[in-house]
Amino acid sequence: MSIENNETSHAYNVLEHIVKSVVEKPDEVEIQVENNEKETTLSVKVGDGDMGRVIGRRGRIANAIRTVTRAAAVRDGLTISVEFID
């Protein structure tokens, strides 16, 4: 199973909501979806200066975002990987 329609994917919606809530420039958040046989990768890009907010100290916020997104993906029966692209 893969993410075909981003609007219906719980993982995509949860990731988008969390990232837009953390950053100062929510309009500049972009999430690209890449599907392959084993898992779906969600690549997150944010505006200038916002990457530090998303990563957090020692990567704690990024890890929390990944955990919550994976939990939401279980509802859709997906295996999700989240990448933060600078």
Phi and psi in radians as a Rosetta constraint file:
Dihedral C 1 N 2 CA 2 C 2 CIRCULARHARMONIC -2.467 0.35
Dihedral N 2 CA 2 C 2 N 3 CIRCULARHARMONIC 2.916 0.35
Dihedral C 2 N 3 CA 3 C 3 CIRCULARHARMONIC -1.396 0.35
Dihedral N 3 CA 3 C 3 N 4 CIRCULARHARMONIC 1.919 0.35
Dihedral C 3 N 4 CA 4 C 4 CIRCULARHARMONIC -1.720 0.35
Dihedral N 4 CA 4 C 4 N 5 CIRCULARHARMONIC -0.771 0.35
Dihedral C 4 N 5 CA 5 C 5 CIRCULARHARMONIC -2.065 0.35
Dihedral N 5 CA 5 C 5 N 6 CIRCULARHARMONIC 1.827 0.35
Dihedral C 5 N 6 CA 6 C 6 CIRCULARHARMONIC -0.973 0.35
Dihedral N 6 CA 6 C 6 N 7 CIRCULARHARMONIC -0.574 0.35
Dihedral C 6 N 7 CA 7 C 7 CIRCULARHARMONIC -1.192 0.35
Dihedral N 7 CA 7 C 7 N 8 CIRCULARHARMONIC -0.398 0.35
Dihedral C 7 N 8 CA 8 C 8 CIRCULARHARMONIC -1.744 0.35
Dihedral N 8 CA 8 C 8 N 9 CIRCULARHARMONIC -0.083 0.35
Dihedral C 8 N 9 CA 9 C 9 CIRCULARHARMONIC -1.481 0.35
Dihedral N 9 CA 9 C 9 N 10 CIRCULARHARMONIC 2.121 0.35
Dihedral C 9 N 10 CA 10 C 10 CIRCULARHARMONIC -1.109 0.35
Dihedral N 10 CA 10 C 10 N 11 CIRCULARHARMONIC -0.723 0.35
Dihedral C 10 N 11 CA 11 C 11 CIRCULARHARMONIC -1.060 0.35
Dihedral N 11 CA 11 C 11 N 12 CIRCULARHARMONIC -0.804 0.35
Dihedral C 11 N 12 CA 12 C 12 CIRCULARHARMONIC -1.072 0.35
Dihedral N 12 CA 12 C 12 N 13 CIRCULARHARMONIC -0.817 0.35
Dihedral C 12 N 13 CA 13 C 13 CIRCULARHARMONIC -1.129 0.35
Dihedral N 13 CA 13 C 13 N 14 CIRCULARHARMONIC -0.712 0.35
Dihedral C 13 N 14 CA 14 C 14 CIRCULARHARMONIC -1.134 0.35
Dihedral N 14 CA 14 C 14 N 15 CIRCULARHARMONIC -0.816 0.35
Dihedral C 14 N 15 CA 15 C 15 CIRCULARHARMONIC -1.035 0.35
Dihedral N 15 CA 15 C 15 N 16 CIRCULARHARMONIC -0.829 0.35
Dihedral C 15 N 16 CA 16 C 16 CIRCULARHARMONIC -1.053 0.35
Dihedral N 16 CA 16 C 16 N 17 CIRCULARHARMONIC -0.788 0.35
Dihedral C 16 N 17 CA 17 C 17 CIRCULARHARMONIC -1.095 0.35
Dihedral N 17 CA 17 C 17 N 18 CIRCULARHARMONIC -0.816 0.35
Dihedral C 17 N 18 CA 18 C 18 CIRCULARHARMONIC -1.124 0.35
Dihedral N 18 CA 18 C 18 N 19 CIRCULARHARMONIC -0.846 0.35
Dihedral C 18 N 19 CA 19 C 19 CIRCULARHARMONIC -1.102 0.35
Dihedral N 19 CA 19 C 19 N 20 CIRCULARHARMONIC -0.757 0.35
Dihedral C 19 N 20 CA 20 C 20 CIRCULARHARMONIC -1.155 0.35
Dihedral N 20 CA 20 C 20 N 21 CIRCULARHARMONIC -0.458 0.35
Dihedral C 20 N 21 CA 21 C 21 CIRCULARHARMONIC -1.316 0.35
Dihedral N 21 CA 21 C 21 N 22 CIRCULARHARMONIC -0.482 0.35
Dihedral C 21 N 22 CA 22 C 22 CIRCULARHARMONIC -1.496 0.35
Dihedral N 22 CA 22 C 22 N 23 CIRCULARHARMONIC -0.636 0.35
Dihedral C 22 N 23 CA 23 C 23 CIRCULARHARMONIC -1.438 0.35
Dihedral N 23 CA 23 C 23 N 24 CIRCULARHARMONIC 2.844 0.35
Dihedral C 23 N 24 CA 24 C 24 CIRCULARHARMONIC -1.466 0.35
Dihedral N 24 CA 24 C 24 N 25 CIRCULARHARMONIC -0.453 0.35
Dihedral C 24 N 25 CA 25 C 25 CIRCULARHARMONIC -2.083 0.35
Dihedral N 25 CA 25 C 25 N 26 CIRCULARHARMONIC 1.358 0.35
Dihedral C 25 N 26 CA 26 C 26 CIRCULARHARMONIC -1.129 0.35
Dihedral N 26 CA 26 C 26 N 27 CIRCULARHARMONIC -0.396 0.35
Dihedral C 26 N 27 CA 27 C 27 CIRCULARHARMONIC -1.225 0.35
Dihedral N 27 CA 27 C 27 N 28 CIRCULARHARMONIC -0.311 0.35
Dihedral C 27 N 28 CA 28 C 28 CIRCULARHARMONIC -1.673 0.35
Dihedral N 28 CA 28 C 28 N 29 CIRCULARHARMONIC 0.077 0.35
Dihedral C 28 N 29 CA 29 C 29 CIRCULARHARMONIC -1.344 0.35
Dihedral N 29 CA 29 C 29 N 30 CIRCULARHARMONIC 2.244 0.35
Dihedral C 29 N 30 CA 30 C 30 CIRCULARHARMONIC -2.218 0.35
Dihedral N 30 CA 30 C 30 N 31 CIRCULARHARMONIC 2.369 0.35
Dihedral C 30 N 31 CA 31 C 31 CIRCULARHARMONIC -2.183 0.35
Dihedral N 31 CA 31 C 31 N 32 CIRCULARHARMONIC 2.098 0.35
Dihedral C 31 N 32 CA 32 C 32 CIRCULARHARMONIC -1.791 0.35
Dihedral N 32 CA 32 C 32 N 33 CIRCULARHARMONIC 2.437 0.35
Dihedral C 32 N 33 CA 33 C 33 CIRCULARHARMONIC -1.918 0.35
Dihedral N 33 CA 33 C 33 N 34 CIRCULARHARMONIC 2.235 0.35
Dihedral C 33 N 34 CA 34 C 34 CIRCULARHARMONIC -2.188 0.35
Dihedral N 34 CA 34 C 34 N 35 CIRCULARHARMONIC 2.140 0.35
Dihedral C 34 N 35 CA 35 C 35 CIRCULARHARMONIC -1.815 0.35
Dihedral N 35 CA 35 C 35 N 36 CIRCULARHARMONIC 2.426 0.35
Dihedral C 35 N 36 CA 36 C 36 CIRCULARHARMONIC -2.425 0.35
Dihedral N 36 CA 36 C 36 N 37 CIRCULARHARMONIC -3.043 0.35
Dihedral C 36 N 37 CA 37 C 37 CIRCULARHARMONIC -1.074 0.35
Dihedral N 37 CA 37 C 37 N 38 CIRCULARHARMONIC -0.732 0.35
Dihedral C 37 N 38 CA 38 C 38 CIRCULARHARMONIC -1.535 0.35
Dihedral N 38 CA 38 C 38 N 39 CIRCULARHARMONIC -0.724 0.35
Dihedral C 38 N 39 CA 39 C 39 CIRCULARHARMONIC -2.663 0.35
Dihedral N 39 CA 39 C 39 N 40 CIRCULARHARMONIC 2.954 0.35
Dihedral C 39 N 40 CA 40 C 40 CIRCULARHARMONIC -1.892 0.35
Dihedral N 40 CA 40 C 40 N 41 CIRCULARHARMONIC 2.296 0.35
Dihedral C 40 N 41 CA 41 C 41 CIRCULARHARMONIC -1.859 0.35
Dihedral N 41 CA 41 C 41 N 42 CIRCULARHARMONIC 2.238 0.35
Dihedral C 41 N 42 CA 42 C 42 CIRCULARHARMONIC -1.886 0.35
Dihedral N 42 CA 42 C 42 N 43 CIRCULARHARMONIC 2.007 0.35
Dihedral C 42 N 43 CA 43 C 43 CIRCULARHARMONIC -1.768 0.35
Dihedral N 43 CA 43 C 43 N 44 CIRCULARHARMONIC 2.157 0.35
Dihedral C 43 N 44 CA 44 C 44 CIRCULARHARMONIC -1.860 0.35
Dihedral N 44 CA 44 C 44 N 45 CIRCULARHARMONIC 2.247 0.35
Dihedral C 44 N 45 CA 45 C 45 CIRCULARHARMONIC -2.092 0.35
Dihedral N 45 CA 45 C 45 N 46 CIRCULARHARMONIC 2.409 0.35
Dihedral C 45 N 46 CA 46 C 46 CIRCULARHARMONIC -2.195 0.35
Dihedral N 46 CA 46 C 46 N 47 CIRCULARHARMONIC 2.978 0.35
Dihedral C 46 N 47 CA 47 C 47 CIRCULARHARMONIC -1.232 0.35
Dihedral N 47 CA 47 C 47 N 48 CIRCULARHARMONIC 2.954 0.35
Dihedral C 47 N 48 CA 48 C 48 CIRCULARHARMONIC -0.988 0.35
Dihedral N 48 CA 48 C 48 N 49 CIRCULARHARMONIC 2.309 0.35
Dihedral C 48 N 49 CA 49 C 49 CIRCULARHARMONIC 1.490 0.35
Dihedral N 49 CA 49 C 49 N 50 CIRCULARHARMONIC -0.151 0.35
Dihedral C 49 N 50 CA 50 C 50 CIRCULARHARMONIC -1.647 0.35
Dihedral N 50 CA 50 C 50 N 51 CIRCULARHARMONIC -0.218 0.35
Dihedral C 50 N 51 CA 51 C 51 CIRCULARHARMONIC -1.092 0.35
Dihedral N 51 CA 51 C 51 N 52 CIRCULARHARMONIC -0.659 0.35
Dihedral C 51 N 52 CA 52 C 52 CIRCULARHARMONIC -1.072 0.35
Dihedral N 52 CA 52 C 52 N 53 CIRCULARHARMONIC -0.638 0.35
Dihedral C 52 N 53 CA 53 C 53 CIRCULARHARMONIC -1.164 0.35
Dihedral N 53 CA 53 C 53 N 54 CIRCULARHARMONIC -0.654 0.35
Dihedral C 53 N 54 CA 54 C 54 CIRCULARHARMONIC -1.310 0.35
Dihedral N 54 CA 54 C 54 N 55 CIRCULARHARMONIC -0.648 0.35
Dihedral C 54 N 55 CA 55 C 55 CIRCULARHARMONIC -1.336 0.35
Dihedral N 55 CA 55 C 55 N 56 CIRCULARHARMONIC -0.806 0.35
Dihedral C 55 N 56 CA 56 C 56 CIRCULARHARMONIC 1.353 0.35
Dihedral N 56 CA 56 C 56 N 57 CIRCULARHARMONIC 3.091 0.35
Dihedral C 56 N 57 CA 57 C 57 CIRCULARHARMONIC -1.210 0.35
Dihedral N 57 CA 57 C 57 N 58 CIRCULARHARMONIC 2.216 0.35
Dihedral C 57 N 58 CA 58 C 58 CIRCULARHARMONIC 0.971 0.35
Dihedral N 58 CA 58 C 58 N 59 CIRCULARHARMONIC 0.405 0.35
Dihedral C 58 N 59 CA 59 C 59 CIRCULARHARMONIC 1.335 0.35
Dihedral N 59 CA 59 C 59 N 60 CIRCULARHARMONIC 0.264 0.35
Dihedral C 59 N 60 CA 60 C 60 CIRCULARHARMONIC -1.137 0.35
Dihedral N 60 CA 60 C 60 N 61 CIRCULARHARMONIC -0.739 0.35
Dihedral C 60 N 61 CA 61 C 61 CIRCULARHARMONIC -1.175 0.35
Dihedral N 61 CA 61 C 61 N 62 CIRCULARHARMONIC -0.754 0.35
Dihedral C 61 N 62 CA 62 C 62 CIRCULARHARMONIC -1.043 0.35
Dihedral N 62 CA 62 C 62 N 63 CIRCULARHARMONIC -0.758 0.35
Dihedral C 62 N 63 CA 63 C 63 CIRCULARHARMONIC -1.135 0.35
Dihedral N 63 CA 63 C 63 N 64 CIRCULARHARMONIC -0.675 0.35
Dihedral C 63 N 64 CA 64 C 64 CIRCULARHARMONIC -1.139 0.35
Dihedral N 64 CA 64 C 64 N 65 CIRCULARHARMONIC -0.715 0.35
Dihedral C 64 N 65 CA 65 C 65 CIRCULARHARMONIC -1.087 0.35
Dihedral N 65 CA 65 C 65 N 66 CIRCULARHARMONIC -0.757 0.35
Dihedral C 65 N 66 CA 66 C 66 CIRCULARHARMONIC -1.064 0.35
Dihedral N 66 CA 66 C 66 N 67 CIRCULARHARMONIC -0.757 0.35
Dihedral C 66 N 67 CA 67 C 67 CIRCULARHARMONIC -1.099 0.35
Dihedral N 67 CA 67 C 67 N 68 CIRCULARHARMONIC -0.817 0.35
Dihedral C 67 N 68 CA 68 C 68 CIRCULARHARMONIC -1.159 0.35
Dihedral N 68 CA 68 C 68 N 69 CIRCULARHARMONIC -0.686 0.35
Dihedral C 68 N 69 CA 69 C 69 CIRCULARHARMONIC -1.145 0.35
Dihedral N 69 CA 69 C 69 N 70 CIRCULARHARMONIC -0.724 0.35
Dihedral C 69 N 70 CA 70 C 70 CIRCULARHARMONIC -1.107 0.35
Dihedral N 70 CA 70 C 70 N 71 CIRCULARHARMONIC -0.673 0.35
Dihedral C 70 N 71 CA 71 C 71 CIRCULARHARMONIC -1.117 0.35
Dihedral N 71 CA 71 C 71 N 72 CIRCULARHARMONIC -0.690 0.35
Dihedral C 71 N 72 CA 72 C 72 CIRCULARHARMONIC -1.181 0.35
Dihedral N 72 CA 72 C 72 N 73 CIRCULARHARMONIC -0.558 0.35
Dihedral C 72 N 73 CA 73 C 73 CIRCULARHARMONIC -1.199 0.35
Dihedral N 73 CA 73 C 73 N 74 CIRCULARHARMONIC -0.499 0.35
Dihedral C 73 N 74 CA 74 C 74 CIRCULARHARMONIC -1.036 0.35
Dihedral N 74 CA 74 C 74 N 75 CIRCULARHARMONIC -0.620 0.35
Dihedral C 74 N 75 CA 75 C 75 CIRCULARHARMONIC -1.050 0.35
Dihedral N 75 CA 75 C 75 N 76 CIRCULARHARMONIC -0.556 0.35
Dihedral C 75 N 76 CA 76 C 76 CIRCULARHARMONIC -1.651 0.35
Dihedral N 76 CA 76 C 76 N 77 CIRCULARHARMONIC -0.034 0.35
Dihedral C 76 N 77 CA 77 C 77 CIRCULARHARMONIC 1.267 0.35
Dihedral N 77 CA 77 C 77 N 78 CIRCULARHARMONIC 0.574 0.35
Dihedral C 77 N 78 CA 78 C 78 CIRCULARHARMONIC -1.957 0.35
Dihedral N 78 CA 78 C 78 N 79 CIRCULARHARMONIC 2.730 0.35
Dihedral C 78 N 79 CA 79 C 79 CIRCULARHARMONIC -1.870 0.35
Dihedral N 79 CA 79 C 79 N 80 CIRCULARHARMONIC 2.128 0.35
Dihedral C 79 N 80 CA 80 C 80 CIRCULARHARMONIC -2.057 0.35
Dihedral N 80 CA 80 C 80 N 81 CIRCULARHARMONIC 2.501 0.35
Dihedral C 80 N 81 CA 81 C 81 CIRCULARHARMONIC -2.183 0.35
Dihedral N 81 CA 81 C 81 N 82 CIRCULARHARMONIC 2.348 0.35
Dihedral C 81 N 82 CA 82 C 82 CIRCULARHARMONIC -2.013 0.35
Dihedral N 82 CA 82 C 82 N 83 CIRCULARHARMONIC 2.225 0.35
Dihedral C 82 N 83 CA 83 C 83 CIRCULARHARMONIC -2.100 0.35
Dihedral N 83 CA 83 C 83 N 84 CIRCULARHARMONIC 2.458 0.35
Dihedral C 83 N 84 CA 84 C 84 CIRCULARHARMONIC -1.890 0.35
Dihedral N 84 CA 84 C 84 N 85 CIRCULARHARMONIC 2.057 0.35
Dihedral C 84 N 85 CA 85 C 85 CIRCULARHARMONIC -1.837 0.35
Dihedral N 85 CA 85 C 85 N 86 CIRCULARHARMONIC 2.225 0.35
